[in-house]
Amino acid sequence: MVEAGEGYTGTREMVEEAALSFAQAAAVDIPGFDFEIWGEVPIARGLGSSATLRAGVVAALNHLTGEPLDRRAMIGLTSRLDNNSPDNACAAFEGGFCVAKMDPKTFAYQDHLRFELPEDLVFVAASPEYKVMTEDARRVLPKMLPFRDVVTSANSLAYLVAVLVSGEFERLKDAVHDCIHQPYREHLNPFGHESIEAGCHSGAYAGWLSGSGSTVICLCAPSKAQAVSEAMQQAYRVSGVGSRAYRLFADNRGVRVDDE
């Protein structure tokens, strides 16, 4: 059914699963196809590489078969394929900043809201040379959390979203606090905390662990991006860990299919 481009045989199972699931969801027959995959999203770094791949396959097949699924259906399908992670699926299809609603029992995608982010807001991402597998990162999480930690994290998250909506980004300073997953994943992400602190000390508004890691992200103004990037990488370098920094901007368009 699927012919993989040279060098991409490791993604065959993921592509085939997405193709078969799409055919079932859309109730269509899919002709045989070749695929090539390229890009700069590092694998196992908490930047949504698996969701990017799955969203691309679903969107391409939907286009190839005459658009049988609307965007919401594609988001739901991609979310299911990506371990019920609608945050990544929504962002891939819709662009901008998305907040997804999940079924509290099944964690399945139900709905989402989105708003655009300004083009001059920079996300400096520092990806160390080591990988963090999602399965491993989930295993280290505790089964129970102190009530105070949950309240603190929920308050921080709500405030973060409110600031992003308002555009008053400087109010993020000393305002982002996670007690639910980052502390428990620190041993899987050595020197990540130091990299975030270095970025904030160099002018970033705030920083956090991207997904389950290993990438850490700092949010800053364009004028601070170079200094923040260098500081974040230096924090890894002095600890003997190589890293690569990316200066990223929000894509407010989402996935697009090019016929060429």
Phi and psi in degrees as a GROMACS rama.xvg file:
@    title "Ramachandran Plot"
@    xaxis  label "Phi"
@    yaxis  label "Psi"
@TYPE xy
-121.5  133.866  VAL-2
-110.399  121.265  GLU-3
-85.3779  143.591  ALA-4
-66.5047  153.317  GLY-5
-57.5878  131.252  GLU-6
91.9092  -1.58124  GLY-7
-119.46  22.788  TYR-8
-64.2409  -22.8154  THR-9
-68.3998  -16.1145  GLY-10
-98.7841  -0.693491  THR-11
-55.2869  -47.1212  ARG-12
-62.3356  -40.3941  GLU-13
-65.6515  -41.8229  MET-14
-66.7996  -44.475  VAL-15
-63.9956  -40.5121  GLU-16
-61.4201  -44.0767  GLU-17
-64.4075  -40.9868  ALA-18
-66.0612  -44.7353  ALA-19
-66.659  -39.7659  LEU-20
-66.8965  -38.4822  SER-21
-63.2465  -46.1151  PHE-22
-58.0647  -40.4393  ALA-23
-69.6536  -45.3515  GLN-24
-65.8089  -37.5853  ALA-25
-91.1872  -8.52469  ALA-26
55.8682  50.5366  ALA-27
-132.584  159.847  VAL-28
-95.1619  132.714  ASP-29
-103.701  126.347  ILE-30
-69.2379  161.041  PRO-31
-60.6678  150.518  GLY-32
-151.582  155.224  PHE-33
-98.8905  158.163  ASP-34
-142.892  148.322  PHE-35
-128.845  140.331  GLU-36
-128.799  128.543  ILE-37
-147.258  164.037  TRP-38
155.209  -177.67  GLY-39
-118.556  17.1494  GLU-40
-81.8157  110.581  VAL-41
-67.0341  145.514  PRO-42
-83.8239  141.703  ILE-43
58.311  41.4105  ALA-44
-124.361  8.00254  ARG-45
77.7534  23.5988  GLY-46
-113.152  15.7363  LEU-47
77.3004  33.0852  GLY-48
-63.2074  -39.0125  SER-49
-68.7165  -40.0026  SER-50
-66.8026  -37.5153  ALA-51
-60.4749  -45.6417  THR-52
-63.3236  -48.7098  LEU-53
-65.4185  -41.3682  ARG-54
-62.3723  -39.1555  ALA-55
-63.6189  -42.8086  GLY-56
-64.8869  -46.9973  VAL-57
-62.4721  -45.5258  VAL-58
-64.6635  -41.1805  ALA-59
-66.0935  -44.545  ALA-60
-67.3879  -35.6891  LEU-61
-62.4248  -41.6883  ASN-62
-66.8387  -41.8017  HIS-63
-63.9683  -32.1564  LEU-64
-101.609  15.954  THR-65
90.2755  23.9581  GLY-66
59.6874  53.4849  GLU-67
-71.5157  -22.7962  PRO-68
-110.123  139.234  LEU-69
-81.3457  176.025  ASP-70
-63.4006  -39.1062  ARG-71
-64.1667  -39.201  ARG-72
-66.6917  -36.9634  ALA-73
-67.5118  -37.22  MET-74
-63.657  -45.3186  ILE-75
-60.9116  -42.527  GLY-76
-65.7375  -46.9924  LEU-77
-63.2295  -37.9587  THR-78
-61.5091  -44.752  SER-79
-62.0897  -41.945  ARG-80
-65.4862  -30.5662  LEU-81
-98.764  44.3332  ASP-82
58.2954  40.5924  ASN-83
53.7439  55.9461  ASN-84
-117.622  78.1686  SER-85
-68.4153  -19.8751  PRO-86
-60.3704  -47.6019  ASP-87
-69.0874  -40.902  ASN-88
-65.5146  -43.8159  ALA-89
-61.2997  -46.0205  CYS-90
-62.5332  -39.26  ALA-91
-63.8624  -42.145  ALA-92
-85.4386  -36.2323  PHE-93
-99.0542  -25.7203  GLU-94
70.7013  179.641  GLY-95
69.5149  -157.309  GLY-96
-104.9  120.591  PHE-97
-116.823  139.218  CYS-98
-120.565  116.346  VAL-99
-96.6673  146.74  ALA-100
-100.478  131.225  LYS-101
-117.81  151.156  MET-102
-66.0841  124.953  ASP-103
-66.4004  -17.2912  PRO-104
-96.2971  -41.7075  LYS-105
-104.178  -13.0604  THR-106
65.2605  13.3321  PHE-107
-74.3969  149.077  ALA-108
-63.1802  136.365  TYR-109
-121.743  -42.1684  GLN-110
-164.468  171.789  ASP-111
-158.453  160.125  HIS-112
-123.242  149.367  LEU-113
-140.707  154.807  ARG-114
-146.952  158.462  PHE-115
-83.6812  151.531  GLU-116
-110.072  148.915  LEU-117
-67.6342  149.634  PRO-118
-70.7816  -19.0188  GLU-119
-93.6235  11.9437  ASP-120
-92.9521  123.076  LEU-121
-105.261  133.484  VAL-122
-106.921  107.151  PHE-123
-89.7342  115.161  VAL-124
-108.575  126.478  ALA-125
-110.792  115.686  ALA-126
-107.02  110.23  SER-127
-69.6154  167.278  PRO-128
-72.7134  -14.5042  GLU-129
-90.7181  153.127  TYR-130
-101.773  156.872  LYS-131
-129.418  116.404  VAL-132
-81.0046  137.576  MET-133
-56.9917  -40.2752  THR-134
-61.8969  -41.7624  GLU-135
-66.6822  -39.6558  ASP-136
-67.1683  -30.9281  ALA-137
-75.1032  -31.9203  ARG-138
-67.7821  -25.8547  ARG-139
-84.6409  -6.1227  VAL-140
-75.2975  141.363  LEU-141
-73.4365  156.51  PRO-142
-80.3778  -21.6644  LYS-143
-134.462  148.883  MET-144
-127.404  146.838  LEU-145
-61.3789  139.458  PRO-146
-56.3027  -41.1012  PHE-147
-61.8165  -37.5506  ARG-148
-65.7941  -39.5341  ASP-149
-65.1075  -44.1788  VAL-150
-61.9739  -45.2212  VAL-151
-59.9177  -45.1053  THR-152
-68.9667  -41.2406  SER-153
-63.6712  -41.8214  ALA-154
-62.897  -43.9416  ASN-155
-62.5675  -42.7317  SER-156
-64.3911  -45.253  LEU-157
-61.1231  -41.0929  ALA-158
-66.737  -40.0924  TYR-159
-58.3534  -47.7956  LEU-160
-63.3474  -42.2727  VAL-161
-61.4419  -40.7675  ALA-162
-65.8498  -41.9061  VAL-163
-64.5407  -35.0363  LEU-164
-68.4806  -42.0403  VAL-165
-73.826  -28.7199  SER-166
83.2008  3.94356  GLY-167
-89.8702  68.8343  GLU-168
-63.7588  -28.5405  PHE-169
-62.6546  -17.4366  GLU-170
-77.0188  -3.35012  ARG-171
-77.6719  -14.0686  LEU-172
-58.4197  124.971  LYS-173
60.5162  24.9603  ASP-174
-114.909  -8.44979  ALA-175
-102.677  112.453  VAL-176
-134.592  117.498  HIS-177
-111.535  127.206  ASP-178
-118.307  3.39717  CYS-179
-93.9266  -40.3033  ILE-180
-131.713  -34.0649  HIS-181
-61.1885  -44.5719  GLN-182
-60.343  -33.2473  PRO-183
-80.9661  -16.5837  TYR-184
-104.697  6.81547  ARG-185
-63.2151  -35.6076  GLU-186
-71.8859  -18.8209  HIS-187
-84.9538  -16.7095  LEU-188
-126.123  60.6061  ASN-189
-59.1095  136.236  PRO-190
72.1845  5.63911  PHE-191
-66.577  -42.4475  GLY-192
-61.5736  -41.1807  HIS-193
-64.594  -37.0968  GLU-194
-66.0444  -41.3668  SER-195
-63.4163  -45.8559  ILE-196
-60.3395  -40.3122  GLU-197
-64.445  -40.7177  ALA-198
-64.4131  -43.1284  GLY-199
-67.3321  -37.2737  CYS-200
-65.2115  -25.9344  HIS-201
-93.6018  8.46587  SER-202
119.433  0.72942  GLY-203
-71.7654  150.645  ALA-204
-68.1358  -45.047  TYR-205
-166.753  170.088  ALA-206
-152.346  162.585  GLY-207
-162.079  168.613  TRP-208
-76.2313  130.384  LEU-209
-83.2383  113.49  SER-210
59.516  -130.488  GLY-211
-96.9893  6.17309  SER-212
99.6755  179.999  GLY-213
-89.0162  -4.21657  SER-214
-69.1295  141.497  THR-215
-116.992  149.664  VAL-216
-128.144  137.814  ILE-217
-121.481  139.42  CYS-218
-100.349  131.681  LEU-219
-155.864  170.893  CYS-220
-78.2466  154.974  ALA-221
-55.3791  -35.9332  PRO-222
-66.704  -18.6215  SER-223
-101.748  -6.89542  LYS-224
-60.4685  -43.2802  ALA-225
-64.1547  -47.4433  GLN-226
-63.9097  -41.7653  ALA-227
-64.0473  -44.3355  VAL-228
-60.0859  -46.783  SER-229
-64.9621  -39.5717  GLU-230
-66.459  -41.1304  ALA-231
-64.8624  -42.7703  MET-232
-67.6136  -37.4288  GLN-233
-63.2517  -35.3632  GLN-234
-61.4713  -36.2181  ALA-235
-75.5178  -40.798  TYR-236
-60.3545  -43.9607  ARG-237
-68.7206  -16.6555  VAL-238
-96.3944  4.22614  SER-239
82.3053  19.5466  GLY-240
-115.376  127.939  VAL-241
-77.3145  153.817  GLY-242
-153.792  165.244  SER-243
-129.015  134.697  ARG-244
-106.523  143.37  ALA-245
-124.837  135.947  TYR-246
-102.282  107.893  ARG-247
-111.182  151.9  LEU-248
-126.851  149.968  PHE-249
-67.82  131.66  ALA-250
-93.9578  112.823  ASP-251
-89.4109  4.40106  ASN-252
-98.6447  -35.3038  ARG-253
83.2954  -170.963  GLY-254
-63.6126  143.321  VAL-255
-135.476  146.069  ARG-256
-108.654  124.922  VAL-257
-106.409  123.956  ASP-258
-76.1025  -14.2591  ASP-259
